[in-house]
Structures are given as C-alpha cells and as structure tokens.
C-alpha cells in the first residue's frame, strides 16, 4: 500500500492519529487552500509521504480546524510541526523543502 498524506478532520481525529503513531515521527502541514506557498510545496509533501515509510504526514486546513491552529499557535502558512510520542519537537513556517528534509532527518 502506498502511503499518502492524511487529512485531519478534527481535534479528536488528530489526537487519534497521534496516539496511533506512537514513537513514529509525525509531520503536520498546516495549510490554507488559498495559500500560494502551500500549493507549491503540497505536491512535494505528497511525494515525500510515498518515499518515507518511517514518517507520518498529516495536513490540517487552518480554515476548518481553528481549535488545532490555536493549540499549536499557528500564525503563518505553511507551518510544519514535528511531533514524536505526543511531544512537539520543532516547528517552522515557510515552504522550505530543504529545511523540511533536514528537520525530518534530525528527528526520525
């Protein structure tokens, strides 16, 4: 089965996905449908999800999940949040693919 980026529907959905992930690195992409940089990096994240079986990629639409946006203090899009065992390890804003790769390498 080819892995893909999973969309998060709600806080409860995110909590369940994070719990299921266990000690696997989770990368959450906070995006908006109208955000140009989000659209630019989106396909690259889809490719990465297929290549990296050892990382779980989630997408959160900032328009649909305001409670999650507030919880993680998201102010810019895209913002990437790196979580392992329920703890936020790091986060950064901007469609920086090289930084995304190096941060994954650091935490996986």
Secondary structure, DSSP 8 states (H G I E B T S, - for coil): -----EE--SHHHHHHHHHHHTTSEEEEEEE-TT-HHHHHHHHHHHHHHHH-TTEEEEEEETTT-HHHHHHTT--SSSEEEEEETTEEEEEEES--HHHHHHHHHHH-
